[in-house]
Amino acid sequence: MAEDTKKKIQKLCEQINFHAQRYYELDDPLIADPEYDLLFQELLRLEELHPKLVTPDSPTQRVGGKPLAEFHTVGHTHPMLSLENAFNETELHDFEERLQRFLKTEHSLSYMAEPKLDGLAVELVYEKGLLSIGSTRGDGRTGEEITRNLKTIRSIPLRLSATENIQIPELLEVRGEAYLSLQGFTALNEQRLAAGDTIFANPRNAAAGSLRQLDSKITARRPLDFFAYGISDTGQIPCSSQEELLDYLDKLGFSINPLTKFCGDISMVIEHFSHLQNIRQTLPYDIDGMVVKVNSFELQNRLGSKARSPRWAIAAKFAATQATTILRDVEFQVGRTGAITPVAILDPVNVGGVVVSRATLHNSGEVNRKGLMIGDQVLIQRAGDVIPEIVKPVVEQRDGSEKDIRMPGSCPVCQHRLILPENEAITRCPNSHCQAQRMRLLIHFTSKAGMDIEGLGKKAMELLFNEKIVQDIPDIYGLKVSDLVLLEGWAEKSARNAIAAIENSRETTLARLLSALGIRYVGEEGAGLLDEHYGGSLENLIGASEEELLEIEGIGPQTAKSINNYFQDPDVITMLKQLMDFGFTITSSIKNPKESPFAGFVFLFTGSLDAMSRDEAKVRVKERGGKVASQISRKVTHVVVGDKPGSKLKKARELGLKILTEKDLAELLAGNDDTPNNTQLSMF
Ligand code: IVH
């Protein structure tokens, strides 16, 4: 009996899947809607009677169950990176030149060019062929778990199809873009208008809003779609290029954007870019550019990634959309390092689907260069996800009533006299006790770019600061649930969650803590370098002299000075001690030293290499846990000498350092550690 029901259920699943594909994907239904509904109802009925027979890939699983109370977060096994932008042809040529320089080749490269959809990046995890977890990109490392919502999207396979002798991998983490078609977007907004709801500004917001519904039944009613474009780890699959990957994903049942094109060289890439720009308006969905990816996985792996984006891909953005509006006023904002930023207050204007009412003017030099006046009609532009900017005033429209923009002489918040250091573009408030600076620092500290404490976003930090509950970083770690529940908009549950997030944040990496402290000139990249160099030791970093910091490849004089000044401030040391008393544990963000055969090695390069670019050599050394110095000192353990070496070679000899040829380096990288010890090679 149970066997019969099982078979019946299986058959119904197959029938429904078949008809759903005819209807949703091929636009060519073979049966009428009521007939389809009957099949679906029958399946639902049987599954209700025999819940044990419900399979995870049953079509009923797409409709969603009970609403969730909240989203959980999930870690991505490999970070979901973002892309650098190219805004014109020249920048695409520059991209190729960078690749060639890194790869030390003059050959032209081949690429895949893919339309860049303006939706939401998601990751789909398939275990033994079954969709197990779907998540948003989040901050790149962890995202929100939205499996039930993603399951409602019909172009996302619940089970991978094993056609054409393809073996289903044990684990597959597919990445792609969930989006809403323009038609779906318009229909959704019409419905919302009719129901008296607020409308979505653009398809991207609508897609994001739809996927972040706690009730997946609502998501199921939104006409979302999905294109796959990548994978977390190219080692998971039997493909050697992006082209093969897309073909493979297609065979597994994913939709691949049909406007994706293999390009044998960069001129074909540029041609395809113009083509997409021309047909952009005719497409049923929004695209804001084209993603260009080096086709070969071998080259992709050699090129690797920087902190935020891979070297092997770039987003070619379409020309900006422009609009004109009136510049009503200029506000002066005080940043966390005291930088005074003029911000244009504009009459709200729609620029390519986004309403813009403010735009940064960066600094006084920029205001002068553009020759802006208050009351001017101004041209605004916005390219894709790039922040809007004022291009120029429409001088012809002036009637004499316009007023000059005057930079203030004193801080708009603490009234301290402002300074404009020589050779700098940015006016600053030098008072580090300025309330505005302190508040901005606190906002930065808990933000995604800092300690990433969920629940303590900008609004929460402003409130805590203004209520004088948090005035300094350590105050955050002294917060209690009872402090938070008293604040407007906070409930017991959100307070508990925030306190838990604060406690969790005490276990951190040196890179994250340094990014969060907001030391001038130390961004994410610099924080990573310091973490790497000091193996996660804050103590050693605090003790570092300016000269020592300068020896770190990638840390320039300005940054070294700034770091050194920062740690000499007794208030900073007191603050860090307080954090340690709150039970901070700081480790290195760099992976397990066991995987680091070059741990303890410090390389210095002089002269040009032949088979590899210097950049690639440095990346390879760092991958193995080695460090790269920019100046010679006794700390250097290996001096790699290429063609036409500089004075560093002479100094290295004087210091008796170990000298390597490029070939020695290649062998060391390949794992043959039989390089001559402390010998100066015959050719020198
Ligand atoms: S590749 C490591 N391919 O663009 C490569 N991204 O800033 C990163 N996007 O958030 C992604 N279409 O949502 C890639 N064909 C495509 C894409 C694409 C759209 C989005 C993606 C990501 C953003 C990159």
Boltz pocket constraint, residues with backbone or C-beta under 6 A from the ligand:
constraints:
  - pocket:
      binder: B
      contacts: [[A, 81], [A, 82], [A, 83], [A, 114], [A, 115], [A, 116], [A, 117], [A, 118], [A, 119], [A, 120], [A, 121], [A, 122], [A, 137], [A, 176], [A, 177], [A, 229], [A, 230], [A, 291], [A, 310], [A, 313], [A, 315]]
      max_distance: 6.0
